[in-house]
Amino acid sequence: MQRLLITLGLILLIAGLAWPWLRRLPFGRLPGDIHIVREGFSFSFPIVTCLIVSVVLTLLLWFFRR
């Protein structure tokens, strides 16, 4: 458990340091992501981005557990 928390902390630290470059990636604006803008209201649900992140994390965890 300690190793997992340290690894997640390092990943978050690296993502935070790389944020200026990461925000240029199209995640959250992929085709299929739901974004509704109306007067005084905005709703965003990045469903395709969530699916891609889920698949990538599943593959990474599967790979590291072997």
C-alpha positions as CSV (number, residue, x, y, z in Angstrom):
1,M,0.0,0.0,0.0
2,Q,2.8,2.4,0.8
3,R,4.5,1.8,-2.5
4,L,1.2,2.4,-4.3
5,L,0.7,5.7,-2.5
6,I,4.3,6.8,-3.2
7,T,3.9,5.9,-6.9
8,L,0.6,7.8,-7.2
9,G,2.2,10.8,-5.4
10,L,5.1,10.8,-7.9
11,I,2.8,10.5,-10.8
12,L,0.7,13.5,-9.6
13,L,3.9,15.5,-9.0
14,I,5.1,14.8,-12.5
15,A,1.7,15.6,-14.0
16,G,1.7,18.9,-12.0
17,L,5.1,19.9,-13.2
18,A,4.2,19.0,-16.8
19,W,0.8,20.7,-16.7
20,P,1.7,23.6,-19.1
21,W,2.4,20.9,-21.8
22,L,-0.4,18.5,-20.8
23,R,-3.2,21.0,-21.1
24,R,-2.4,21.4,-24.8
25,L,-3.4,17.7,-25.3
26,P,-6.9,17.3,-26.7
27,F,-8.2,15.3,-23.7
28,G,-11.6,16.6,-22.6
29,R,-12.2,17.9,-26.2
30,L,-12.3,14.6,-28.1
31,P,-15.1,13.7,-30.5
32,G,-17.9,12.1,-28.4
33,D,-17.3,14.2,-25.3
34,I,-20.5,16.0,-24.3
35,H,-20.3,19.8,-23.8
36,I,-23.5,21.8,-23.5
37,V,-23.4,25.6,-23.3
38,R,-26.5,27.6,-22.7
39,E,-27.2,31.1,-21.4
40,G,-26.0,31.1,-17.8
41,F,-25.2,27.3,-17.8
42,S,-22.4,25.1,-18.9
43,F,-22.1,21.3,-18.7
44,S,-19.2,19.2,-19.7
45,F,-19.0,15.4,-19.5
46,P,-15.9,14.0,-21.2
47,I,-17.1,10.4,-21.7
48,V,-14.7,9.4,-24.5
49,T,-11.8,10.9,-22.5
50,C,-12.9,8.9,-19.5
51,L,-13.0,5.7,-21.5
52,I,-9.6,6.2,-23.0
53,V,-8.0,7.0,-19.6
54,S,-9.7,3.9,-18.2
55,V,-8.4,1.6,-20.9
56,V,-4.9,3.1,-20.6
57,L,-4.8,2.7,-16.8
58,T,-6.2,-0.9,-17.1
59,L,-3.5,-1.9,-19.5
60,L,-0.8,-0.3,-17.4
61,L,-1.9,-2.0,-14.2
62,W,-2.2,-5.3,-16.1
63,F,1.3,-4.9,-17.5
64,F,2.9,-4.0,-14.1
65,R,1.2,-6.8,-12.2
66,R,2.6,-9.5,-14.6
